[in-house]
Amino acid sequence: MPEEQCHLFDPSSIPIGEKKLELKTAEAPVWTENKAQLIQRYLRYFVFITKHGTYLDAFSAPQSPDHADVSCAAKLVLESDPKWFRNFALFDLSKPGIAFLQNLATANTVTKRTIHVIQGDSNVELPAFLAKNPIPEKEATFCLLDQRTFECDWQTVVEVAKHKKTGNKIEVFYFLAQGWLDRSIAALGNPEVDLLKWWGNDDWKVLAKMPGSERGIYLAERFKKEFGYRYAYAFAIYQRDGIDAGKVMFWMIHASDHEEAPKLMMRAYRNVVAPLEPIEQLKMEFGADAASTTANGSVATANPQR
Ligand SMILES: C[S@@+](CC[C@H](N)C(=O)[O-])C[C@H]1O[C@@H](n2cnc3c(N)ncnc32)[C@H](O)[C@@H]1O
């Protein structure tokens, strides 16, 4: 049984009267090998609300190329049905990784879909891409920041979170290493410089000193305070096997302005390895045919209870 639990309840972000949002992640843990399926499943639910979308993935090459069919988030999102996401921008440093992503883009047969594959440091390339290709305020947009440890500069998070000016902010899935964070900090030759770039200020020292079980919530709070996200939660991702079995390896911070987002992420978390619900079922549940999009990309649905 995993040793750490995560109770997702933050009174400041839950409208009064709404059912308490609580998820004991250790009771049905998401394992590291299922983290891409978590993203895919969540976005599959969400697209029934938005019926369109842009997916940005800053560290998108498959970590396990031999298991990319089940573990590469970019591949899973591209292949997810219904194929209503219109725009993709996939970044990575790795040349073989980029070749893999280019093959995915070449194999695309979905009409009216644009897939950009960009090689380079995403801390440079992603902000440059957004500057060149501003995201329309009404476009539902999601950004996966699946770094291994310290690869994602805080300034990149800032560029993503502050990109939209009036609509719902770009929704973020940010991976914070937990299982090896202390070892990785200890191994840095110049932590003051490297971690200032990664964390954006000296509070990495506060993070480093606090118990691992509190770090996810600490960072989730930062997304709310620093950028004004309406919701931000930390979801535990656990190690299944080996000497670290049962330990939290990552915290996935999910930050969104959309009121359906926390509920849908909890649903995706609970069901991550269950067979996907049929499209017809989700259409009925989400009232997709009856949904009407509001000015900032959020949606009024026939059935708000998920
Ligand atoms: C944890 S893996 C990503 C796994 C992937 N999201 C998946 O679902 O399989 C991290 C990736 O980041 C890439 N990477 C590391 N530093 C980078 C940087 N500065 N810019 C872009 N990519 C980087 C690595 O090449 C690696 O493919």
PDBQT file of the ligand as one rigid body, heavy atoms in Angstrom, charges set to zero:
ROOT
HETATM    1  C1  LIG A 401      10.230  12.613 -18.927  1.00  0.00    +0.000 C 
HETATM    2  S1  LIG A 401      10.692  12.623 -20.598  1.00  0.00    +0.000 S 
HETATM    3  C2  LIG A 401       9.195  13.004 -21.406  1.00  0.00    +0.000 C 
HETATM    4  C3  LIG A 401       8.289  11.828 -21.521  1.00  0.00    +0.000 C 
HETATM    5  C4  LIG A 401       7.112  12.042 -22.434  1.00  0.00    +0.000 C 
HETATM    6  N1  LIG A 401       6.296  13.168 -22.033  1.00  0.00    +0.000 N 
HETATM    7  C5  LIG A 401       6.269  10.788 -22.538  1.00  0.00    +0.000 C 
HETATM    8  O1  LIG A 401       5.033  10.897 -22.357  1.00  0.00    +0.000 OA
HETATM    9  O2  LIG A 401       6.828   9.710 -22.801  1.00  0.00    +0.000 OA
HETATM   10  C6  LIG A 401      11.564  14.115 -20.732  1.00  0.00    +0.000 C 
HETATM   11  C7  LIG A 401      11.953  14.521 -22.136  1.00  0.00    +0.000 C 
HETATM   12  O3  LIG A 401      12.471  15.824 -22.055  1.00  0.00    +0.000 OA
HETATM   13  C8  LIG A 401      13.468  15.981 -23.059  1.00  0.00    +0.000 C 
HETATM   14  N2  LIG A 401      14.243  17.167 -22.665  1.00  0.00    +0.000 N 
HETATM   15  C9  LIG A 401      15.120  17.305 -21.653  1.00  0.00    +0.000 A 
HETATM   16  N3  LIG A 401      15.542  18.585 -21.567  1.00  0.00    +0.000 NA
HETATM   17  C10 LIG A 401      14.884  19.278 -22.524  1.00  0.00    +0.000 A 
HETATM   18  C11 LIG A 401      14.852  20.651 -22.928  1.00  0.00    +0.000 A 
HETATM   19  N4  LIG A 401      15.595  21.576 -22.312  1.00  0.00    +0.000 N 
HETATM   20  N5  LIG A 401      14.044  20.994 -23.951  1.00  0.00    +0.000 NA
HETATM   21  C12 LIG A 401      13.290  20.066 -24.581  1.00  0.00    +0.000 A 
HETATM   22  N6  LIG A 401      13.286  18.768 -24.253  1.00  0.00    +0.000 NA
HETATM   23  C13 LIG A 401      14.054  18.376 -23.236  1.00  0.00    +0.000 A 
HETATM   24  C14 LIG A 401      14.173  14.658 -23.084  1.00  0.00    +0.000 C 
HETATM   25  O4  LIG A 401      14.786  14.456 -24.335  1.00  0.00    +0.000 OA
HETATM   26  C15 LIG A 401      13.001  13.691 -22.823  1.00  0.00    +0.000 C 
HETATM   27  O5  LIG A 401      12.484  13.253 -24.063  1.00  0.00    +0.000 OA
ENDROOT
TORSDOF 0
